[in-house]
Amino acid sequence: MIRRQSIVASVVIYTGFAVGMLNVYFFTKEGLFTPAQYGLTSIFIAIATMMQAFASLAMPSYIFKFHPYYNHHLPARKNDMISWALLISCIGFLLVMLAGWIFKDLVIRKFGKNSPDLVTYYYWIFPMGFGLTIYTILESYAWSIHKPVLTNFLKEILWRLFTTMLIVLFIFHAITGFGVFIKLYAFTFPGIAIVLFIYLIVTKQIHFTFKRSKVTQRYFKKIVSLCIFAYSGMIVFTLSGVFDSLVIAAVLDDGLSKAGIFGLAQIMTSVIQAPQRGIIAASIAHLSRAWKDKNMELLQKIYQRSSINLLLFATGIFALLTLNYTEAIYTLGLKDAYLAGFSAFVLLGLTRVIDLGTGLNAQIIGTSNYWRFELVSGIILLVFMLPLTYFLTRQYDILGPAIANLISQGIIYNLIRIVFLWKKFRLQPFTPASLYTIIVAVCCYAACYFGFKNIHGFTGMFLRSAAFILLYGGSVIYCKLSPDVQPVWQSIRKRMGV
């Protein structure tokens, strides 16, 4: 069940990535957008994400945790959960807007010199942040009523298609000037929020009432307690994810251009993470049940299976991307400036490989009785990441944030959680296959790199990629590095009639 759900989720996400890669191509191609303009779109998303984290006031966690109680005890028209969640989030966003207005002078001082366009279009970030806030609340509600496919489509595919449409209009001069483009871009998240809201209204799956229900009154103290804790964790998690881009834009000369170069490296490494989302979604219910039943054997099985499966995928995709990163920039006619992001890409990619290779440690802790440790480990992450990112960025340019990510998130953060699970429950994610996977990936990478080093263009990219996929995939199957690979391989052979 976990394997099948993970594969389906990954297909949806990778379809979105395909559209996203098309957008990246247009953003980075010579003669269309400048690195600074592409960097501004990345900074818009980073700041909008921060706005959402502050404004939502942990309402998604409230919905996830208490929706079953509301759904069980109340008829649909008396269910006040989504009404309060949306109202509180709107109030939260008003507070964010107030803070944005009060601290605008600080933003000008920090970003005005190195990222002047961010100051120019500062107020246009707020529609994007508001749209993302409302969408996140509605998305959480849609998940709770078993509509994850729809929300994945909207966020992973439709949002990117909106961006594609704007890019095409910009290319053909239907949008006159980048100023008009970025203002319309700010409304892409409100766009998908409106689509989801209309769907829920038309299908009569959402109702509004502000009369306090018996469930709200009964669980009010627990709701407040959960939201305070979850809010702290969400701020920690979000800040750790966007801080590097903000620092680049603030402290480096020509900050937006360098944020664009760093953003390309981030987007490429995000491809590595796609299966993690699917496996998390498919595993949460099983982890919760295993803890409830005190089934440590099942927990260890899920921990190790998730670790080896994610490690196999992460190392393979990372090696494939590394083989073709610089060649793709030359061959596809992207700006040479993006070559400067290769070293950052390598370090960020290693961070993702480590993170995926350590399995579902965050989810195992989060579903246990020790879920508060997730906040503790998150605070430790920030204690290391924030100063490291700032000082290393000033010292090593865009390579600095990548080094900081590898040290703080890749090594320290994951090591803390691995040690915690081993000390408390004797759970650990690794098997001998973990080491064999790394060895196989390195050997296949070396063979393809040196074997096709002097072949360039689309021919070289195709030959390197095909050779690596055959070598790496064949080795994984032959060595039986994961018990989940064989059933998938047998299913493929059966469908092909082999």
Summary of the structure (lengths in Angstrom):
residues: 498
radius of gyration: 23.1
end to end distance: 25.0
largest distance: 71.4
contacts: 1691
relative contact order: 0.11
helix: 84%
strand: 0%
